[in-house]
Amino acid sequence: MLVSAYLAVTAFSLTVLAHGEHGHVQEVLNSEETDWATRHMADEHHVMNFDPGAFFTLHDYDSTGAWTPEDVRRTYGLNDENMKDKVSAEKKEEVTREVFRLFDGDRNGIIEREEWMKGCAAGARLPDFGLGPGHHGDDEYEYEIHHFELFHDENTREEDLTHPEDIAHFAKHDREADEADRQEELQKQPINDANIPQKFRRS
């Protein structure tokens, strides 16, 4: 499954919930004592029992050993297409500014792993800005983690995928495939001189 690719790098320190264990996830999400990072891991990755190092590595998207402002925005789901029109530029700036205030000790514009670990050891936590759990996967990952794993399993047949989420997901695949076919057909067509503006035509 797609989730395995996301977790392979930190498998040594993460416990992934198996199918059928998601009731515990809801208990975690509903607890007022749960911090944002734990909610994020439970909801977005179906992972429990992680440590700060594993969290950092999982969200170090380009494996540089440091978080950039872009990494922070992505972790909070600010690049998700469903959030683009819902979150102002000022709010996005607030998110990155506050996270860097907490963890960028030397104020050099990136959060190194050592700074993250030091901050966590001192009790710093990623704030909850009220923006949801932070969806930062592509469409395939989001469908896999938020629908397929919750309502289906490896024994699910194609004809069983009848939920509205299934229908919408595969309808999008069909639209993308149709568009790709249309573009391919257009590429095969000869150029029609009548469609070329006069000033660009050969005299």
MIDOSE-1310 file (N, C-alpha, C; in nm, 2 decimals, decimal comma, always signed):
residues 203
mlvs	+0,08/-0,12/+0,00/+0,00/+0,00/+0,00/+0,09/+0,12/+0,00; +0,02/+0,24/-0,04/+0,10/+0,36/-0,05/+0,16/+0,40/+0,08; +0,09/+0,38/+0,19/+0,14/+0,42/+0,32/+0,27/+0,36/+0,35; +0,30/+0,24/+0,30/+0,43/+0,17/+0,33/+0,54/+0,25/+0,28
ayla	+0,53/+0,31/+0,16/+0,64/+0,39/+0,10/+0,67/+0,51/+0,19; +0,57/+0,57/+0,25/+0,59/+0,69/+0,33/+0,66/+0,65/+0,46; +0,64/+0,53/+0,51/+0,69/+0,49/+0,64/+0,81/+0,41/+0,64; +0,86/+0,37/+0,52/+0,97/+0,28/+0,52/+1,10/+0,33/+0,58
vtaf	+1,12/+0,46/+0,57/+1,24/+0,52/+0,62/+1,25/+0,53/+0,77; +1,13/+0,52/+0,83/+1,12/+0,53/+0,98/+1,06/+0,41/+1,04; +1,06/+0,30/+0,98/+0,99/+0,18/+1,02/+1,04/+0,13/+1,16; +1,17/+0,16/+1,19/+1,23/+0,12/+1,31/+1,17/+0,18/+1,44
sltv	+1,10/+0,30/+1,42/+1,05/+0,36/+1,54/+0,91/+0,40/+1,53; +0,83/+0,34/+1,43/+0,69/+0,37/+1,41/+0,61/+0,24/+1,43; +0,50/+0,25/+1,48/+0,40/+0,14/+1,49/+0,28/+0,18/+1,40; +0,26/+0,11/+1,29/+0,15/+0,14/+1,20/+0,03/+0,06/+1,24
lahg	-0,09/+0,13/+1,25/-0,21/+0,06/+1,28/-0,25/-0,04/+1,17; -0,29/-0,16/+1,21/-0,34/-0,25/+1,11/-0,48/-0,23/+1,09; -0,53/-0,29/+0,97/-0,67/-0,27/+0,94/-0,76/-0,33/+1,06; -0,86/-0,25/+1,10/-0,95/-0,29/+1,20/-0,91/-0,23/+1,34
ehgh	-0,80/-0,16/+1,34/-0,75/-0,10/+1,47/-0,78/+0,05/+1,47; -0,86/+0,10/+1,38/-0,88/+0,24/+1,37/-0,97/+0,30/+1,47; -1,04/+0,22/+1,55/-1,12/+0,27/+1,66/-1,04/+0,34/+1,76; -0,91/+0,29/+1,78/-0,82/+0,35/+1,87/-0,78/+0,49/+1,82
vqev	-0,77/+0,50/+1,69/-0,73/+0,63/+1,63/-0,84/+0,73/+1,67; -0,96/+0,70/+1,66/-1,07/+0,79/+1,70/-1,06/+0,83/+1,85; -1,02/+0,74/+1,93/-1,01/+0,77/+2,07/-0,90/+0,88/+2,09; -0,79/+0,86/+2,02/-0,68/+0,95/+2,03/-0,73/+1,09/+1,98
lnse	-0,79/+1,09/+1,86/-0,83/+1,22/+1,80/-0,93/+1,29/+1,89; -1,02/+1,22/+1,96/-1,12/+1,28/+2,04/-1,07/+1,33/+2,18; -0,95/+1,29/+2,22/-0,90/+1,33/+2,35/-0,85/+1,47/+2,35; -0,89/+1,55/+2,44/-0,84/+1,69/+2,46/-0,70/+1,70/+2,49
etdw	-0,64/+1,59/+2,54/-0,50/+1,59/+2,59/-0,40/+1,57/+2,47; -0,46/+1,53/+2,36/-0,37/+1,49/+2,24/-0,32/+1,61/+2,18; -0,18/+1,62/+2,16/-0,12/+1,73/+2,09/-0,14/+1,72/+1,94; -0,11/+1,83/+1,87/-0,13/+1,83/+1,72/-0,05/+1,73/+1,65
atrh	+0,08/+1,71/+1,68/+0,16/+1,61/+1,61/+0,10/+1,47/+1,62; +0,05/+1,44/+1,74/+0,00/+1,30/+1,76/-0,13/+1,29/+1,68; -0,21/+1,39/+1,68/-0,34/+1,39/+1,60/-0,30/+1,37/+1,45; -0,20/+1,44/+1,41/-0,15/+1,44/+1,27/-0,11/+1,30/+1,23
made	-0,03/+1,24/+1,32/+0,02/+1,10/+1,29/-0,09/+1,00/+1,29; -0,18/+1,01/+1,38/-0,29/+0,92/+1,39/-0,38/+0,93/+1,27; -0,42/+1,06/+1,24/-0,51/+1,08/+1,13/-0,45/+1,07/+0,99; -0,34/+1,13/+0,97/-0,28/+1,13/+0,84/-0,19/+1,01/+0,80
hhvm	-0,14/+0,94/+0,90/-0,05/+0,83/+0,88/-0,09/+0,70/+0,94; -0,19/+0,71/+1,03/-0,24/+0,59/+1,10/-0,12/+0,53/+1,18; -0,04/+0,61/+1,24/+0,08/+0,57/+1,31/+0,07/+0,61/+1,46; +0,10/+0,52/+1,55/+0,11/+0,55/+1,69/+0,25/+0,51/+1,74
nfdp	+0,28/+0,55/+1,86/+0,41/+0,51/+1,93/+0,53/+0,56/+1,85; +0,52/+0,68/+1,80/+0,64/+0,74/+1,72/+0,72/+0,82/+1,82; +0,85/+0,84/+1,78/+0,93/+0,93/+1,86/+0,96/+1,06/+1,78; +1,02/+1,16/+1,85/+1,04/+1,29/+1,78/+1,14/+1,27/+1,66
gaff	+1,24/+1,18/+1,67/+1,32/+1,16/+1,55/+1,25/+1,11/+1,43; +1,16/+1,01/+1,46/+1,09/+0,95/+1,35/+0,99/+1,05/+1,29; +0,93/+1,14/+1,37/+0,84/+1,24/+1,32/+0,92/+1,34/+1,23; +1,04/+1,38/+1,27/+1,12/+1,47/+1,19/+1,16/+1,41/+1,06
tlhd	+1,21/+1,29/+1,06/+1,25/+1,22/+0,94/+1,14/+1,20/+0,84; +1,02/+1,17/+0,89/+0,91/+1,14/+0,80/+0,86/+1,27/+0,73; +0,89/+1,39/+0,80/+0,85/+1,51/+0,74/+0,96/+1,60/+0,68; +1,08/+1,53/+0,67/+1,19/+1,59/+0,61/+1,18/+1,54/+0,46
ydst	+1,10/+1,61/+0,38/+1,06/+1,55/+0,25/+1,17/+1,54/+0,15; +1,27/+1,62/+0,16/+1,38/+1,60/+0,06/+1,51/+1,54/+0,13; +1,49/+1,49/+0,25/+1,60/+1,42/+0,32/+1,73/+1,50/+0,33; +1,71/+1,63/+0,37/+1,83/+1,71/+0,39/+1,88/+1,72/+0,53
gawt	+1,80/+1,67/+0,62/+1,84/+1,68/+0,76/+1,79/+1,81/+0,83; +1,71/+1,88/+0,75/+1,66/+2,01/+0,80/+1,52/+2,04/+0,74; +1,44/+2,11/+0,82/+1,31/+2,16/+0,77/+1,32/+2,30/+0,72; +1,26/+2,32/+0,61/+1,25/+2,46/+0,55/+1,11/+2,51/+0,58
pedv	+1,09/+2,64/+0,56/+0,95/+2,69/+0,57/+0,85/+2,61/+0,48; +0,89/+2,57/+0,36/+0,81/+2,49/+0,28/+0,77/+2,35/+0,34; +0,87/+2,29/+0,41/+0,84/+2,16/+0,48/+0,73/+2,18/+0,58; +0,74/+2,29/+0,66/+0,65/+2,32/+0,76/+0,51/+2,34/+0,70
rrty	+0,50/+2,42/+0,60/+0,37/+2,45/+0,53/+0,31/+2,32/+0,48; +0,40/+2,23/+0,42/+0,34/+2,11/+0,37/+0,30/+2,02/+0,48; +0,37/+2,01/+0,59/+0,33/+1,93/+0,70/+0,19/+1,97/+0,76; +0,17/+2,10/+0,76/+0,04/+2,15/+0,81/-0,07/+2,14/+0,71
glnd	-0,04/+2,09/+0,59/-0,14/+2,07/+0,48/-0,17/+2,20/+0,41; -0,09/+2,30/+0,42/-0,12/+2,43/+0,36/-0,10/+2,43/+0,21; -0,04/+2,33/+0,15/-0,03/+2,32/+0,01/-0,14/+2,23/-0,05; -0,22/+2,17/+0,03/-0,33/+2,09/-0,01/-0,43/+2,17/-0,10
enmk	-0,47/+2,12/-0,21/-0,56/+2,20/-0,30/-0,69/+2,24/-0,23; -0,73/+2,17/-0,13/-0,86/+2,20/-0,06/-0,84/+2,31/+0,04; -0,71/+2,35/+0,07/-0,68/+2,45/+0,16/-0,64/+2,58/+0,10; -0,61/+2,58/-0,03/-0,55/+2,70/-0,09/-0,64/+2,82/-0,08
dkvs	-0,77/+2,81/-0,09/-0,86/+2,92/-0,09/-0,92/+2,94/+0,05; -0,88/+2,86/+0,14/-0,94/+2,87/+0,28/-0,84/+2,93/+0,38; -0,71/+2,94/+0,35/-0,61/+2,99/+0,44/-0,54/+3,11/+0,38; -0,55/+3,22/+0,45/-0,49/+3,34/+0,40/-0,34/+3,34/+0,40
aekk	-0,27/+3,42/+0,32/-0,13/+3,43/+0,32/-0,08/+3,47/+0,46; -0,15/+3,55/+0,53/-0,11/+3,60/+0,67/-0,12/+3,48/+0,76; -0,22/+3,39/+0,75/-0,22/+3,27/+0,84/-0,11/+3,18/+0,81; -0,08/+3,16/+0,68/+0,04/+3,07/+0,65/+0,17/+3,12/+0,70
eevt	+0,18/+3,26/+0,70/+0,30/+3,32/+0,76/+0,30/+3,30/+0,91; +0,19/+3,31/+0,97/+0,18/+3,29/+1,12/+0,23/+3,15/+1,15; +0,18/+3,05/+1,07/+0,22/+2,91/+1,10/+0,37/+2,89/+1,10; +0,43/+2,93/+0,99/+0,58/+2,91/+0,98/+0,65/+3,00/+1,08
revf	+0,61/+3,12/+1,10/+0,68/+3,21/+1,20/+0,68/+3,15/+1,34; +0,56/+3,09/+1,38/+0,55/+3,04/+1,52/+0,63/+2,91/+1,53; +0,63/+2,82/+1,43/+0,70/+2,70/+1,44/+0,85/+2,73/+1,44; +0,90/+2,82/+1,36/+1,04/+2,86/+1,36/+1,08/+2,93/+1,49
rlfd	+0,99/+3,00/+1,55/+1,02/+3,07/+1,68/+1,05/+2,96/+1,78; +0,97/+2,85/+1,78/+0,98/+2,74/+1,87/+1,11/+2,66/+1,85; +1,14/+2,63/+1,73/+1,24/+2,53/+1,70/+1,37/+2,58/+1,63; +1,37/+2,69/+1,57/+1,49/+2,74/+1,50/+1,57/+2,82/+1,59
gdrn	+1,65/+2,75/+1,67/+1,73/+2,81/+1,78/+1,83/+2,91/+1,73; +1,90/+2,89/+1,62/+2,00/+2,98/+1,58/+1,95/+3,08/+1,48; +1,82/+3,08/+1,45/+1,75/+3,17/+1,36/+1,82/+3,18/+1,22; +1,85/+3,07/+1,17/+1,92/+3,07/+1,04/+1,82/+3,03/+0,92
giie	+1,69/+3,02/+0,96/+1,59/+3,00/+0,85/+1,56/+2,86/+0,82; +1,62/+2,76/+0,89/+1,59/+2,62/+0,88/+1,59/+2,56/+1,02; +1,52/+2,45/+1,03/+1,52/+2,38/+1,16/+1,59/+2,25/+1,14; +1,72/+2,24/+1,20/+1,80/+2,12/+1,19/+1,74/+2,02/+1,28
reew	+1,77/+1,89/+1,25/+1,72/+1,78/+1,33/+1,76/+1,80/+1,48; +1,89/+1,85/+1,50/+1,93/+1,86/+1,64/+1,85/+1,97/+1,71; +1,81/+2,07/+1,64/+1,73/+2,18/+1,70/+1,59/+2,12/+1,74; +1,54/+2,04/+1,64/+1,41/+1,98/+1,67/+1,41/+1,89/+1,79
mkgc	+1,51/+1,81/+1,80/+1,52/+1,71/+1,91/+1,54/+1,79/+2,04; +1,62/+1,90/+2,04/+1,64/+1,98/+2,16/+1,51/+2,04/+2,20; +1,44/+2,10/+2,11/+1,31/+2,16/+2,14/+1,21/+2,07/+2,20; +1,20/+1,95/+2,14/+1,11/+1,85/+2,19/+1,15/+1,80/+2,33
aaga	+1,28/+1,79/+2,36/+1,32/+1,75/+2,49/+1,29/+1,85/+2,59; +1,29/+1,98/+2,55/+1,26/+2,09/+2,64/+1,11/+2,11/+2,66; +1,03/+2,03/+2,59/+0,88/+2,04/+2,60/+0,81/+2,12/+2,49; +0,88/+2,17/+2,39/+0,82/+2,24/+2,28/+0,73/+2,14/+2,20
rlpd	+0,62/+2,18/+2,15/+0,53/+2,10/+2,07/+0,48/+2,18/+1,95; +0,46/+2,11/+1,84/+0,40/+2,18/+1,72/+0,26/+2,23/+1,76; +0,23/+2,36/+1,74/+0,10/+2,42/+1,78/-0,01/+2,37/+1,69; -0,13/+2,37/+1,75/-0,25/+2,35/+1,67/-0,31/+2,48/+1,63
fglg	-0,31/+2,51/+1,50/-0,35/+2,64/+1,45/-0,50/+2,63/+1,40; -0,57/+2,52/+1,43/-0,70/+2,51/+1,39/-0,73/+2,48/+1,25; -0,63/+2,43/+1,18/-0,63/+2,41/+1,03/-0,66/+2,26/+1,00; -0,69/+2,18/+1,09/-0,71/+2,04/+1,06/-0,58/+1,95/+1,08
pghh	-0,59/+1,83/+1,04/-0,48/+1,74/+1,07/-0,36/+1,75/+0,98; -0,37/+1,82/+0,87/-0,25/+1,84/+0,79/-0,24/+1,74/+0,68; -0,32/+1,75/+0,58/-0,32/+1,66/+0,46/-0,20/+1,70/+0,37; -0,10/+1,61/+0,36/+0,01/+1,65/+0,27/+0,05/+1,55/+0,17
gdde	-0,03/+1,45/+0,15/+0,00/+1,35/+0,05/-0,07/+1,39/-0,08; -0,04/+1,31/-0,19/-0,11/+1,33/-0,32/-0,25/+1,27/-0,31; -0,32/+1,28/-0,42/-0,46/+1,23/-0,42/-0,46/+1,08/-0,39; -0,37/+1,00/-0,44/-0,37/+0,86/-0,42/-0,35/+0,83/-0,27
yeye	-0,25/+0,89/-0,21/-0,22/+0,87/-0,07/-0,34/+0,91/+0,02; -0,40/+1,02/-0,01/-0,51/+1,07/+0,07/-0,63/+0,97/+0,06; -0,66/+0,92/-0,06/-0,77/+0,82/-0,08/-0,73/+0,69/+0,00; -0,61/+0,65/-0,01/-0,56/+0,53/+0,05/-0,58/+0,54/+0,20
ihhf	-0,53/+0,64/+0,26/-0,51/+0,65/+0,41/-0,65/+0,69/+0,47; -0,73/+0,78/+0,40/-0,85/+0,83/+0,47/-0,97/+0,76/+0,42; -0,96/+0,67/+0,33/-1,09/+0,60/+0,29/-1,06/+0,45/+0,27; -0,97/+0,41/+0,18/-0,95/+0,27/+0,15/-0,92/+0,19/+0,27
elfh	-0,82/+0,23/+0,35/-0,78/+0,16/+0,47/-0,88/+0,15/+0,58; -0,97/+0,25/+0,58/-1,08/+0,25/+0,68/-1,20/+0,16/+0,64; -1,23/+0,15/+0,51/-1,35/+0,08/+0,48/-1,33/-0,04/+0,38; -1,21/-0,06/+0,34/-1,18/-0,17/+0,25/-1,05/-0,24/+0,30
dent	-1,01/-0,35/+0,23/-0,89/-0,42/+0,26/-0,84/-0,49/+0,14; -0,73/-0,57/+0,15/-0,67/-0,63/+0,04/-0,76/-0,73/-0,04; -0,87/-0,77/+0,03/-0,96/-0,86/-0,04/-1,08/-0,79/-0,11; -1,08/-0,66/-0,11/-1,18/-0,59/-0,18/-1,17/-0,60/-0,33
reed	-1,29/-0,63/-0,39/-1,29/-0,64/-0,53/-1,33/-0,51/-0,60; -1,30/-0,49/-0,72/-1,33/-0,37/-0,79/-1,48/-0,34/-0,78; -1,57/-0,44/-0,80/-1,71/-0,42/-0,79/-1,76/-0,38/-0,65; -1,67/-0,39/-0,55/-1,71/-0,35/-0,41/-1,69/-0,21/-0,39
lthp	-1,62/-0,14/-0,48/-1,58/+0,00/-0,45/-1,69/+0,09/-0,50; -1,80/+0,10/-0,41/-1,92/+0,17/-0,45/-1,95/+0,29/-0,36; -1,86/+0,32/-0,27/-1,89/+0,43/-0,18/-1,87/+0,56/-0,26; -1,93/+0,67/-0,22/-1,92/+0,80/-0,30/-1,77/+0,84/-0,31
edia	-1,69/+0,81/-0,21/-1,55/+0,84/-0,22/-1,48/+0,76/-0,33; -1,52/+0,63/-0,34/-1,46/+0,55/-0,44/-1,50/+0,60/-0,58; -1,63/+0,63/-0,60/-1,68/+0,67/-0,73/-1,61/+0,80/-0,77; -1,60/+0,90/-0,68/-1,53/+1,02/-0,71/-1,39/+1,00/-0,74
hfak	-1,32/+0,92/-0,67/-1,17/+0,89/-0,69/-1,15/+0,84/-0,83; -1,22/+0,73/-0,86/-1,20/+0,67/-0,99/-1,26/+0,75/-1,11; -1,36/+0,83/-1,08/-1,41/+0,92/-1,19/-1,30/+1,02/-1,22; -1,22/+1,07/-1,12/-1,11/+1,16/-1,15/-1,01/+1,09/-1,23
hdre	-0,98/+0,96/-1,20/-0,88/+0,89/-1,28/-0,93/+0,88/-1,43; -1,06/+0,86/-1,45/-1,12/+0,85/-1,58/-1,10/+0,98/-1,66; -1,13/+1,09/-1,59/-1,12/+1,22/-1,65/-0,98/+1,25/-1,69; -0,88/+1,21/-1,61/-0,74/+1,24/-1,64/-0,70/+1,15/-1,76
adea	-0,75/+1,03/-1,76/-0,71/+0,94/-1,87/-0,77/+0,99/-2,00; -0,90/+1,04/-2,00/-0,96/+1,09/-2,12/-0,89/+1,21/-2,17; -0,84/+1,30/-2,08/-0,77/+1,42/-2,12/-0,64/+1,38/-2,18; -0,57/+1,28/-2,12/-0,44/+1,24/-2,18/-0,46/+1,18/-2,32
drqe	-0,57/+1,11/-2,34/-0,60/+1,05/-2,47/-0,63/+1,16/-2,57; -0,70/+1,26/-2,52/-0,74/+1,38/-2,61/-0,61/+1,45/-2,66; -0,52/+1,47/-2,56/-0,40/+1,54/-2,59/-0,31/+1,46/-2,69; -0,31/+1,33/-2,67/-0,24/+1,24/-2,76/-0,29/+1,25/-2,91
elqk	-0,43/+1,26/-2,92/-0,49/+1,26/-3,05/-0,46/+1,40/-3,12; -0,46/+1,51/-3,03/-0,43/+1,64/-3,09/-0,28/+1,64/-3,14; -0,19/+1,57/-3,07/-0,05/+1,57/-3,12/-0,04/+1,50/-3,25; -0,13/+1,41/-3,28/-0,12/+1,33/-3,41/-0,18/+1,41/-3,53
qpin	-0,26/+1,51/-3,50/-0,32/+1,59/-3,61/-0,22/+1,68/-3,68; -0,24/+1,69/-3,81/-0,15/+1,78/-3,88/-0,19/+1,93/-3,85; -0,09/+2,02/-3,87/-0,12/+2,16/-3,84/-0,21/+2,21/-3,95; -0,32/+2,28/-3,91/-0,41/+2,34/-4,00/-0,37/+2,49/-4,02
dani	-0,32/+2,52/-4,14/-0,27/+2,66/-4,17/-0,38/+2,77/-4,14; -0,50/+2,73/-4,15/-0,61/+2,83/-4,13/-0,61/+2,87/-3,98; -0,56/+2,79/-3,89/-0,56/+2,82/-3,75/-0,44/+2,90/-3,70; -0,35/+2,93/-3,80/-0,23/+3,00/-3,77/-0,26/+3,15/-3,80
pqkf	-0,23/+3,24/-3,70/-0,25/+3,38/-3,73/-0,17/+3,43/-3,85; -0,22/+3,52/-3,92/-0,17/+3,57/-4,05/-0,02/+3,61/-4,03; +0,01/+3,68/-3,92/+0,15/+3,73/-3,91/+0,25/+3,63/-3,89; +0,21/+3,50/-3,85/+0,30/+3,40/-3,82/+0,31/+3,30/-3,94
rrs	+0,23/+3,32/-4,05/+0,23/+3,23/-4,16/+0,35/+3,27/-4,25; +0,40/+3,16/-4,32/+0,50/+3,19/-4,42/+0,44/+3,26/-4,54; +0,52/+3,35/-4,59/+0,47/+3,43/-4,70/+0,50/+3,36/-4,83
